[in-house]
Amino acid sequence: MEAGAELPTEGPLVRGLICDIDPEKSDLDAAFTRPTDGLLSMDFTSRTPGRWLTLSLSLGGESLADYGVVGFACTSTAPHSVDCRVSLRSGQEGGFHDLFFDRRMVSFPTESLHVDALRIADHPELQTETRWRNLMFHFDPRSFRLVLGDLRIFVA
């Protein structure tokens, strides 16, 4: 996808990447573009905050039992500081389970680097196959702008 291209505001932004906004309580406009210097630019304008605003990246549902850690590294920028919690969400019968990383991701006007990981041995739910697993960015459902510059997922 070329830089500057507008991305859809409904359905997947690109294959495997979805933004989910509380449809019942939120009055929020969203705009997504592919910036020249990054992966994804997000611009949210909130008139009425909802209960949630998430960015979800599909990771498949494989067991991670053969690995020691799973994590992510990303760079981001935002005109004003923006923070979010990040989790691995695993689909299970009747719903899902969120396993949160320890640190909040914080974006600033200058490029921010965030790296976090989970020890798989400490989390039995990561050692089995699941229906699906997503990397979830849980944002405060308010007005903000943020550019994800780079995002890497790792298992080792």
C-alpha positions as CSV (number, residue, x, y, z in Angstrom):
1,M,0.0,0.0,0.0
2,E,1.4,3.4,-0.9
3,A,2.2,6.2,1.6
4,G,-0.6,8.7,2.1
5,A,-3.3,6.2,1.1
6,E,-6.5,6.4,3.2
7,L,-7.5,3.1,4.8
8,P,-11.1,1.9,5.4
9,T,-12.8,2.9,8.7
10,E,-14.9,-0.3,8.8
11,G,-13.7,-3.8,8.5
12,P,-10.0,-4.7,8.4
13,L,-7.6,-1.8,7.8
14,V,-5.3,-4.2,6.1
15,R,-5.4,-8.0,6.3
16,G,-5.4,-9.1,10.0
17,L,-5.6,-5.6,11.4
18,I,-8.9,-4.3,12.8
19,C,-9.9,-1.2,14.8
20,D,-12.8,-1.9,17.1
21,I,-14.8,1.0,18.6
22,D,-17.6,0.6,21.1
23,P,-20.7,0.8,18.8
24,E,-23.3,1.4,21.5
25,K,-21.8,4.1,23.7
26,S,-19.2,5.8,21.5
27,D,-19.6,8.9,19.2
28,L,-16.2,8.8,17.6
29,D,-14.8,9.6,14.2
30,A,-11.8,7.7,13.0
31,A,-9.4,8.2,10.1
32,F,-6.5,5.9,9.1
33,T,-3.8,6.5,6.6
34,R,-0.5,4.9,5.6
35,P,2.1,7.6,6.5
36,T,5.3,8.1,4.5
37,D,7.4,7.4,7.6
38,G,5.5,4.5,9.3
39,L,2.9,1.7,9.3
40,L,-0.3,3.4,10.3
41,S,-1.5,6.9,11.2
42,M,-4.6,7.0,13.4
43,D,-6.7,10.1,14.1
44,F,-9.7,9.8,16.5
45,T,-12.1,12.6,17.3
46,S,-14.4,11.8,20.2
47,R,-17.6,13.6,21.0
48,T,-18.8,10.9,23.5
49,P,-16.3,8.5,24.8
50,G,-17.3,4.8,24.6
51,R,-16.2,1.9,26.8
52,W,-13.4,0.7,24.5
53,L,-11.2,1.5,21.5
54,T,-8.8,-1.3,20.4
55,L,-6.5,-2.0,17.6
56,S,-6.2,-5.7,17.0
57,L,-3.6,-7.7,15.0
58,S,-4.3,-11.3,14.2
59,L,-1.5,-13.7,15.2
60,G,-3.2,-17.1,14.6
61,G,-3.9,-19.7,17.3
62,E,-0.9,-21.9,17.5
63,S,0.5,-23.1,20.8
64,L,3.6,-21.2,21.9
65,A,4.8,-24.1,24.2
66,D,8.0,-24.6,22.2
67,Y,9.2,-21.1,22.9
68,G,10.5,-19.2,25.9
69,V,9.1,-15.7,25.4
70,V,6.6,-13.9,23.2
71,G,6.6,-10.1,22.8
72,F,6.6,-7.1,20.6
73,A,8.6,-4.0,19.8
74,C,7.2,-0.9,18.3
75,T,8.0,2.8,17.6
76,S,5.4,5.5,17.7
77,T,4.8,9.2,17.8
78,A,1.9,11.4,18.9
79,P,1.5,15.2,19.1
80,H,0.5,14.8,22.7
81,S,1.3,11.9,25.0
82,V,-0.9,8.9,24.4
83,D,-0.7,5.7,26.4
84,C,-2.4,2.3,26.0
85,R,-2.3,-1.2,27.5
86,V,-1.3,-4.1,25.4
87,S,-2.5,-7.7,25.7
88,L,-2.5,-11.0,24.0
89,R,-6.2,-11.9,23.5
90,S,-6.9,-15.6,23.1
91,G,-10.3,-16.8,21.8
92,Q,-11.9,-19.5,23.8
93,E,-15.3,-21.1,24.1
94,G,-17.8,-18.5,25.0
95,G,-15.5,-15.5,24.6
96,F,-11.9,-14.5,25.1
97,H,-9.2,-14.0,27.7
98,D,-6.8,-11.0,27.8
99,L,-3.3,-11.5,29.1
100,F,-1.8,-8.1,29.6
101,F,1.9,-7.2,29.2
102,D,3.4,-5.6,32.3
103,R,4.2,-2.1,30.9
104,R,2.0,0.5,29.3
105,M,3.0,1.7,25.8
106,V,3.4,5.5,25.8
107,S,3.8,7.7,22.7
108,F,5.3,11.2,22.7
109,P,6.0,13.9,20.1
110,T,9.5,12.5,19.7
111,E,9.8,8.9,18.5
112,S,9.1,6.5,21.3
113,L,10.3,2.9,21.5
114,H,8.4,0.3,23.4
115,V,9.5,-3.3,24.0
116,D,7.7,-5.8,26.2
117,A,7.6,-9.6,26.5
118,L,5.9,-12.4,28.5
119,R,7.6,-15.6,29.7
120,I,5.5,-18.4,28.2
121,A,6.3,-20.8,31.1
122,D,4.5,-18.4,33.4
123,H,1.2,-18.5,31.4
124,P,-0.3,-21.9,30.7
125,E,-2.9,-20.4,28.3
126,L,-0.1,-19.6,25.9
127,Q,1.1,-23.2,25.9
128,T,-2.0,-24.6,24.2
129,E,-3.6,-24.0,20.8
130,T,-6.5,-21.6,20.9
131,R,-9.2,-20.7,18.4
132,W,-7.4,-17.4,17.6
133,R,-4.9,-15.1,19.3
134,N,-4.6,-11.3,18.7
135,L,-2.2,-8.6,19.8
136,M,-4.5,-5.9,21.3
137,F,-3.7,-2.2,21.8
138,H,-6.3,-0.9,24.3
139,F,-6.6,2.9,24.0
140,D,-8.6,5.3,26.1
141,P,-11.6,6.1,23.8
142,R,-11.0,9.8,23.5
143,S,-9.6,12.2,20.9
144,F,-6.0,11.6,19.9
145,R,-3.6,11.2,17.0
146,L,-0.9,8.5,16.9
147,V,1.5,7.1,14.2
148,L,2.8,3.6,14.6
149,G,6.2,3.7,13.0
150,D,7.2,0.1,13.2
151,L,5.8,-3.0,14.8
152,R,7.6,-6.3,15.3
153,I,6.2,-9.4,17.0
154,F,8.7,-12.0,18.3
155,V,8.8,-15.4,19.8
156,A,12.1,-16.9,21.0
